[in-house]
């Protein structure tokens, strides 16, 4: 556990998750638009056909394969968002705004493996509810499973981490 910075409580984590959800929605929308263009391109060069569907969206919705690919794409986008930021600086966009940082128990940046484990075990943010009951450790389900912790930084430390990214 970090002796210098306290572990983050539930409400700060929740606020950070709201910010990150908005960013992920934007990335997801962009990804789906690019996916629609890709499927439309495949239709244009006669690799696939509409098969009676009204448009590309209806084709994707009616096709188990195409809708599964879209779902996998959205999962990969979400996991990549968190993994990239957590492994680069320990902070997502929302975490930076709320002065939070995820790190290993010895204070280092987490690995890609830990970030994937952490993302999956967070259960769409529901894992944070454990923080409400864990008065002693202030750890969420994903913290326990991935062997990480989320700390609250001072304003100065948050700025220092941000400046180091340049």
VENFEN-V667126 format. One record per residue. N is the residue number from 0. RES is the residue in three letters. PSI is psi in whole degrees, -180 to 180 (* if undefined). OMEGA is omega in whole degrees, 0 to 359 (* if undefined). D_FIRST is the distance of its C-alpha to the first C-alpha in Angstrom with 1 decimal. Layout:
n->N res->RES psi->PSI omega->OMEGA d_first->D_FIRST
n->N res->RES psi->PSI omega->OMEGA d_first->D_FIRST
This chain:
n->0 res->UNK psi->143 omega->178 d_first->0.0
n->1 res->UNK psi->124 omega->178 d_first->3.8
n->2 res->UNK psi->-25 omega->185 d_first->6.2
n->3 res->UNK psi->-36 omega->184 d_first->9.0
n->4 res->UNK psi->139 omega->180 d_first->8.8
n->5 res->UNK psi->155 omega->174 d_first->8.6
n->6 res->UNK psi->149 omega->184 d_first->8.2
n->7 res->UNK psi->144 omega->176 d_first->11.8
n->8 res->UNK psi->180 omega->185 d_first->14.5
n->9 res->UNK psi->-49 omega->189 d_first->17.3
n->10 res->UNK psi->-36 omega->177 d_first->20.0
n->11 res->UNK psi->-42 omega->177 d_first->18.3
n->12 res->UNK psi->-43 omega->181 d_first->17.4
n->13 res->UNK psi->-46 omega->180 d_first->21.0
n->14 res->UNK psi->-41 omega->178 d_first->22.6
n->15 res->UNK psi->-42 omega->180 d_first->20.9
n->16 res->UNK psi->-36 omega->177 d_first->22.2
n->17 res->UNK psi->-47 omega->178 d_first->25.6
n->18 res->UNK psi->-48 omega->183 d_first->25.8
n->19 res->UNK psi->-34 omega->178 d_first->24.8
n->20 res->UNK psi->-40 omega->178 d_first->27.3
n->21 res->UNK psi->-41 omega->178 d_first->30.0
n->22 res->UNK psi->-42 omega->180 d_first->29.2
n->23 res->UNK psi->-37 omega->177 d_first->29.3
n->24 res->UNK psi->-42 omega->179 d_first->32.5
n->25 res->UNK psi->-46 omega->178 d_first->34.0
n->26 res->UNK psi->-39 omega->180 d_first->33.1
n->27 res->UNK psi->-42 omega->178 d_first->34.3
n->28 res->UNK psi->-45 omega->178 d_first->37.6
n->29 res->UNK psi->-43 omega->180 d_first->38.1
n->30 res->UNK psi->-42 omega->180 d_first->37.5
n->31 res->UNK psi->-39 omega->177 d_first->39.9
n->32 res->UNK psi->-45 omega->178 d_first->42.5
n->33 res->UNK psi->-38 omega->177 d_first->42.3
n->34 res->UNK psi->-42 omega->177 d_first->42.6
n->35 res->UNK psi->-43 omega->177 d_first->45.6
n->36 res->UNK psi->-40 omega->180 d_first->47.2
n->37 res->UNK psi->-45 omega->179 d_first->46.6
n->38 res->UNK psi->-41 omega->177 d_first->48.2
n->39 res->UNK psi->-39 omega->177 d_first->51.0
n->40 res->UNK psi->-42 omega->177 d_first->51.5
n->41 res->UNK psi->-34 omega->176 d_first->51.9
n->42 res->UNK psi->-41 omega->182 d_first->54.4
n->43 res->UNK psi->-33 omega->181 d_first->56.3
n->44 res->UNK psi->18 omega->174 d_first->56.8
n->45 res->UNK psi->30 omega->174 d_first->57.8
n->46 res->UNK psi->-39 omega->173 d_first->54.9
n->47 res->UNK psi->165 omega->179 d_first->54.3
n->48 res->UNK psi->164 omega->181 d_first->56.4
n->49 res->UNK psi->-21 omega->179 d_first->55.9
n->50 res->UNK psi->43 omega->177 d_first->57.7
n->51 res->UNK psi->-3 omega->178 d_first->59.1
n->52 res->UNK psi->150 omega->181 d_first->55.9
n->53 res->UNK psi->-41 omega->182 d_first->56.4
n->54 res->UNK psi->-176 omega->183 d_first->53.9
n->55 res->UNK psi->-41 omega->180 d_first->50.8
n->56 res->UNK psi->-44 omega->178 d_first->48.5
n->57 res->UNK psi->-39 omega->178 d_first->50.7
n->58 res->UNK psi->-47 omega->180 d_first->50.9
n->59 res->UNK psi->-44 omega->181 d_first->47.1
n->60 res->UNK psi->-36 omega->183 d_first->46.8
n->61 res->UNK psi->-14 omega->183 d_first->49.6
n->62 res->UNK psi->122 omega->179 d_first->48.4
n->63 res->UNK psi->-40 omega->182 d_first->45.8
n->64 res->UNK psi->-51 omega->182 d_first->45.1
n->65 res->UNK psi->-38 omega->179 d_first->44.8
n->66 res->UNK psi->-32 omega->176 d_first->42.8
n->67 res->UNK psi->-40 omega->177 d_first->40.4
n->68 res->UNK psi->-43 omega->178 d_first->40.0
n->69 res->UNK psi->-43 omega->179 d_first->39.3
n->70 res->UNK psi->-46 omega->178 d_first->36.6
n->71 res->UNK psi->-41 omega->178 d_first->35.0
n->72 res->UNK psi->-45 omega->181 d_first->35.2
n->73 res->UNK psi->-37 omega->177 d_first->33.4
n->74 res->UNK psi->-44 omega->180 d_first->30.6
n->75 res->UNK psi->-41 omega->179 d_first->30.3
n->76 res->UNK psi->-46 omega->181 d_first->30.3
n->77 res->UNK psi->-48 omega->179 d_first->27.5
n->78 res->UNK psi->-40 omega->180 d_first->25.3
n->79 res->UNK psi->-38 omega->178 d_first->26.2
n->80 res->UNK psi->-55 omega->182 d_first->25.4
n->81 res->UNK psi->-46 omega->183 d_first->21.7
n->82 res->UNK psi->-43 omega->180 d_first->21.4
n->83 res->UNK psi->-53 omega->184 d_first->23.1
n->84 res->UNK psi->-42 omega->181 d_first->21.0
n->85 res->UNK psi->-38 omega->181 d_first->17.6
n->86 res->UNK psi->-23 omega->181 d_first->18.5
n->87 res->UNK psi->-45 omega->183 d_first->20.3
n->88 res->UNK psi->-8 omega->184 d_first->18.0
n->89 res->UNK psi->2 omega->183 d_first->15.2
n->90 res->UNK psi->131 omega->169 d_first->17.4
n->91 res->UNK psi->-178 omega->179 d_first->20.4
n->92 res->UNK psi->-46 omega->179 d_first->23.3
n->93 res->UNK psi->-38 omega->179 d_first->22.2
n->94 res->UNK psi->-37 omega->178 d_first->18.5
n->95 res->UNK psi->-42 omega->180 d_first->20.0
n->96 res->UNK psi->-33 omega->182 d_first->22.3
n->97 res->UNK psi->12 omega->176 d_first->19.7
n->98 res->UNK psi->45 omega->177 d_first->17.2
n->99 res->UNK psi->155 omega->176 d_first->14.5
n->100 res->UNK psi->134 omega->174 d_first->12.8
n->101 res->UNK psi->140 omega->181 d_first->11.5
n->102 res->UNK psi->168 omega->173 d_first->9.6
n->103 res->UNK psi->169 omega->182 d_first->8.6
n->104 res->UNK psi->-20 omega->177 d_first->5.3
n->105 res->UNK psi->12 omega->172 d_first->6.6
n->106 res->UNK psi->9 omega->180 d_first->7.7
n->107 res->UNK psi->166 omega->174 d_first->11.1
n->108 res->UNK psi->148 omega->181 d_first->13.5
n->109 res->UNK psi->160 omega->180 d_first->14.0
n->110 res->UNK psi->169 omega->176 d_first->17.4
n->111 res->UNK psi->-41 omega->180 d_first->20.5
n->112 res->UNK psi->-48 omega->179 d_first->20.2
n->113 res->UNK psi->-38 omega->182 d_first->16.7
n->114 res->UNK psi->-38 omega->178 d_first->18.1
n->115 res->UNK psi->-45 omega->178 d_first->21.2
n->116 res->UNK psi->-44 omega->181 d_first->19.4
n->117 res->UNK psi->-44 omega->180 d_first->17.2
n->118 res->UNK psi->-46 omega->182 d_first->20.4
n->119 res->UNK psi->-42 omega->183 d_first->22.5
n->120 res->UNK psi->-10 omega->177 d_first->20.3
n->121 res->UNK psi->-18 omega->178 d_first->19.8
n->122 res->UNK psi->52 omega->180 d_first->23.5
n->123 res->UNK psi->35 omega->178 d_first->24.7
n->124 res->UNK psi->-13 omega->182 d_first->22.0
n->125 res->UNK psi->-25 omega->178 d_first->22.6
n->126 res->UNK psi->-22 omega->179 d_first->19.3
n->127 res->UNK psi->-18 omega->180 d_first->17.9
n->128 res->UNK psi->-26 omega->179 d_first->20.0
n->129 res->UNK psi->-29 omega->179 d_first->17.6
n->130 res->UNK psi->-32 omega->180 d_first->15.3
n->131 res->UNK psi->-27 omega->181 d_first->18.4
n->132 res->UNK psi->-19 omega->184 d_first->18.3
n->133 res->UNK psi->74 omega->185 d_first->14.7
n->134 res->UNK psi->-33 omega->185 d_first->14.7
n->135 res->UNK psi->-49 omega->188 d_first->11.9
n->136 res->UNK psi->-20 omega->184 d_first->9.1
n->137 res->UNK psi->49 omega->179 d_first->10.7
n->138 res->UNK psi->145 omega->178 d_first->10.6
n->139 res->UNK psi->170 omega->179 d_first->13.9
n->140 res->UNK psi->-46 omega->182 d_first->15.9
n->141 res->UNK psi->-28 omega->176 d_first->15.4
n->142 res->UNK psi->-46 omega->180 d_first->11.6
n->143 res->UNK psi->-47 omega->185 d_first->12.2
n->144 res->UNK psi->-41 omega->183 d_first->15.2
n->145 res->UNK psi->1 omega->180 d_first->14.0
n->146 res->UNK psi->51 omega->180 d_first->10.6
n->147 res->UNK psi->177 omega->174 d_first->9.1
n->148 res->UNK psi->155 omega->176 d_first->7.5
n->149 res->UNK psi->124 omega->183 d_first->9.7
n->150 res->UNK psi->157 omega->175 d_first->9.1
n->151 res->UNK psi->123 omega->183 d_first->12.2
n->152 res->UNK psi->159 omega->170 d_first->13.6
n->153 res->UNK psi->164 omega->178 d_first->16.4
n->154 res->UNK psi->-40 omega->182 d_first->19.8
n->155 res->UNK psi->-44 omega->180 d_first->20.1
n->156 res->UNK psi->-39 omega->178 d_first->17.0
n->157 res->UNK psi->-43 omega->178 d_first->18.2
n->158 res->UNK psi->-38 omega->180 d_first->21.6
n->159 res->UNK psi->-44 omega->179 d_first->20.6
n->160 res->UNK psi->-42 omega->181 d_first->19.0
n->161 res->UNK psi->-42 omega->179 d_first->22.2
n->162 res->UNK psi->-32 omega->180 d_first->24.4
n->163 res->UNK psi->-19 omega->181 d_first->23.0
n->164 res->UNK psi->-21 omega->182 d_first->24.1
n->165 res->UNK psi->* omega->* d_first->27.7
